[in-house]
Amino acid sequence: MAGTTEVAAEAAAPITPDELRKMDAYWHACNYLAAGMIYLRGNPLLLEPLRPEHIKNRLLGHWGSDPGQSLIWIHLNRLIEKYDLNVMYIAGPGHGAPAMLANCYLEGHYSEIYPDKSRDEAGLLKFFQQFSFPGAIGSHCTPETPGSIHEGGELGYSISHAYGAALDNPDLIVTVAVGDGEAESGPLATSWHSNKFLNPIRDGAVLPVLHLNGYKIANPTVLARIPREELEALLFGYGHKPYFVEGEEPDAVMACAGDIPTMESLAAVAILKEHVPDLKIRFVNVVDLFRLMLETEHPHGLSDRDFDSLFTTDKPVIFNFHSYASLIHQLTYRRTNHENIHVRVINRREASTLRSSSQFLIRSTASVWQST
Ligand SMILES: Cc1ncc(C[n+]2csc(CCOP(=O)(O)OP(=O)(O)O)c2C)c(N)n1
């Protein structure tokens, strides 16, 4: 076994580009499976153009914490492999079951226990269809999920369960994902203090991960809206040392509204990713134009903070829209980054094919990029 110094040196070493690439690909696969469970009842590998009959009639299941929970899960696997750790994972957002199910399926355990949910197109279809369906499995991690030992349902108890599991288990690390919605419940708010009960010799360790995606289903959360220093001080006061993990700012944002502009922008992003892989592009699909308005002016509107977190405060935004450019400007003229929003209205000549439209967007990105 490696000594403490070797382990510390290894821990400080950055993840290699190859590890990163593999984890990123795996994470994308998890997210695809999660989306598939929520939306698809046919065409599971999207091998043919999507038709209405491929989509579930009733969408049940939460997307909100799925990408975040899969990210935590994948990194835990990396650490378990690297250090041979004994780890338990508690999903505070148990309603983000698609994330746990996706990982379970990709790791192979799902097909091992349920051979009809095999790792091929036919098995994947059944895996998607059974999700949140009467007589099949629930939209939480219901008991038939391989490896699961307790189904929750009532928010508030994830951290206290984590401490309960760590007591008298000195070799165990319990990682617990806590939704920022759950964090607003009384039991959860007080359970941060449970660290006072842990004895470092007799008990295991608890690693709480607060998942700040900003919303409890669709309503804003308090902890995602207080200033960073206030949140840090709050958790510090509970006896924790918080580390903030967040994504990088993009170099440019490709936004769009409407189904044809969406396809054009997605095609442009795919081409840019292939040919200019170092350019970090964020894709924002606006499905409701009222979201561009201020929250004080429309019930669907976004706060400046949320708007800025999507459209940045200073990066070029190429907005693909097939109607009046002035409308987008009217809706956004008071936003911090308004002067960098470049609305591109593709005319009929340019939009003759998806290819020509995406090339037009790429030229627009290049010209905006050169002028910054
Ligand atoms: C005590 C309790 N109140 C309300 C609910 C209904 N409920 C289910 S999920 C959810 C939102 C949870 O928010 P968050 O933890 O941030 O998860 P996310 O919305 O990001 O998936 C609510 C209110 C519940 N399950 N338990």
The ligand as an ORCA input file, in Angstrom:
! r2SCAN-3c Opt
* xyz 1 1
  C     -40.736     17.223      2.382
  C     -40.993     17.295      0.905
  N     -41.567     18.404      0.384
  C     -41.817     18.492     -0.944
  C     -41.482     17.459     -1.777
  C     -41.812     17.547     -3.274
  N     -40.585     17.751     -4.043
  C     -40.016     16.745     -4.750
  S     -38.615     17.221     -5.536
  C     -38.751     18.799     -4.949
  C     -37.707     19.846     -5.285
  C     -36.368     19.499     -4.760
  O     -35.448     20.473     -5.137
  P     -33.896     20.103     -5.258
  O     -33.506     19.314     -4.055
  O     -33.143     21.368     -5.511
  O     -33.819     19.148     -6.518
  P     -33.965     19.579     -8.084
  O     -35.223     20.341     -8.250
  O     -32.762     20.396     -8.421
  O     -33.997     18.261     -8.815
  C     -39.887     18.946     -4.163
  C     -40.282     20.203     -3.516
  C     -40.879     16.303     -1.206
  N     -40.529     15.256     -1.943
  N     -40.630     16.255      0.149
*
